[in-house]
Amino acid sequence: MNPPHSVARHYVFQLKNKLSSDNVTLVIILILLTLMMGVFVLGPLASMLQKSVQDTQGHYVGMANFAEYLTSPALWQSVQNTVTIGLIVTMSVGILAFGYAYALTRSCMPFKGLFTILGSAPILAPSLLPAISLIYLFGNQGIAKELLFGQSIYGPIGIAMGLIFWTFPHALMILSTSLKTSDARLYEAARALDTSPFKTFFVVTLPAAKYGLISTLIVVFTLVVCDFGVPKVIGGHYNVLATDIFKQVVGQQNFSMGAVASVVLLLPAVLAFVGDRWVQKKQKGMFDSRSVAYVPTPSALRDSVCFTFCAVISFAILAIIGMAVYGSLVTFWPWNLALSFNNYNFAEFSTYGWEPYFNSLKLGSLVAVIGTIVIFLGAYCIEKGRSFGALRSLLQMFAIIPMAVPGLVLGLGYIFFFNHQANPLSMLYGTMTILVINTIIHYYTVGHMTALTALKQLPAEVEAISASIKMPQYKTFFKVTVPVCAPAILEIAVYLFVNAMTTTSAIVFLYATDTMPASVSVLNMDDAGQTGPAAAMSVMILLTAAVIKLVHVGLNKTLDHHTQAWRKR
């Protein structure tokens, strides 16, 4: 039996270990980040849910608002319209993106690099850009309106076409990754059994990519039902849930009914999120260390078909982007088609002039810098922390929640939470700070998952060796972790910057006159009938995002070179 003083010494040693400088730093960061996520994620959502069961005077009315919403023919029609558009776009994008990804990964067609760039180009544009382009192409004064055979672009046709363009690159990235990880041994077995290429496709290719395909359909459906920009610009009288929320809040100042619509919109997003997480868990074991990566062999017929298919889709993408650029240069559509930069003189069309564009640059820069630091630091504490498992698990749960919350819902929640006199943080409302916080939270999850993926690739021995030689963890972080994970850190920063430039739904309720971003300026100018200047501002957003991506590609090559050199050391 140990003497009492030995037991006491043991507990003192454990206490000192717990209170080491590394653990003190870790627990402080974990507490601060957990409180931050609680305040900026759960707080707004709780306020929105509370508002949905109150009347316009703030009195509790239970489920009366939901009963009114669901029994209103017009509002119920919006739900049906949202689901209809969601299914049409999801199936269309699923087919088109799968074919495009298949051509990129399973054929030997020429110009794969070019087709990869063109297929990803729409992700750099705000969702408002395709809507504006489609108006130039198929609107009442459109140059190709005859191709619609008398149908109007203002409604479900325009919404579907705009959202197909905008969601296509998101689907392409998921499907390309899924098809790249197929096991070549399955195809060798199929050839050995003399299985035809047609049957191999249905027996081997589709089953191997099924989880990626399901995940794609879920992600696209979520993006479609939550998007606000396209239906707002080109939807006409065809209402969907996202535009209903905007009309209830901005048009009718009915915040309670706007909160109800937000809760209704939140449900399919949450269900889709849960489904996507289930699919990702199922997909983990599809490619193991014994698998062999598939390398396509030349086939004249297949490669020709794939090239033609990708060329047609790329032409459509270029046509939409090119039409936006052309429309921005036309002096006064359609009566004066002379090309000029008049539409870029924003001071003639808006009292804000170029200020929204520079606000977006400022917003994007702040979101990229602050967001990257916060996201990577939080992911590091979760993945590489040596203590406080419960707190790390709680922060991990908070980090995943934003992915299930549509931007419009999050923005409306911020109104209810931060525009409340009893909230000591109400001073943030209407400032650039609230836009930065909202945007970081909105896109937190993707950056967080990117950081975790990079951190998991670090050898576990690094942390073990650092602990054995009693090197402070912060030194390991700056000398080892940051240099090795530099490509992932840059990718997170670029992702946050581009999305801060292009986002509309999450911040459309939160800006003030001196903080209006470029994407909202596009929306306002289009509402005022100034389609040319709206196209010009959209093009400026697209060009800025494209320049950042080009810089990213160049820096990434340099960082990869340095990372590989570090690993060899």
ABEGO torsion letter per residue (X at the ends): XBBAAAAAAAAAAAAAAAABAAAAAAAAAAAAAAAAAAAAAAAAAAAAAAAAABBAAGBBAEAAAAAAAAABAAAAAAAAAAAAAAAAAAAAAAAAAAAAAAAAAABABBGAAAAAAAAAAAAABBAAAAAAAAAAAABAABAAAAAAGGBBABEAAAAAAAAAAAAAAAAAAAAAAAAAABBAAAAAAAAAAGBBAAAAAAAAAAAAAAAAAAAAAAAAAAAAAABAAAAAAAAEABBBAAAAAAAAAAAAGBAAAAAAAAAAAAAAAAAAAAAAAAAAAAAAAABBAABBBBBBBBBAAAAAAAAAAAAAAAAAAAAAAAAAAAAAABABOAABABBBAAAABAAAABAAEAAAAAAAAAAAAAAAAAAAAAAAAAAAAAAABABGAAAAAAAAAAAAAAAABBAAAAAAAAAAAAABAABAAAAABGBAAAAAAAAAAAAAAAAAAAAAAAAAABBAAAAAAAAAAGBBAAAAAAAAAAAAAAAAAAAAAAAAAAAAAABAAAAAAABBAAABBAAAAAAAAAAAGBAAAAAAAAAAAAAAAAAAAAAAAAAAAAAAAAAAAAAAX
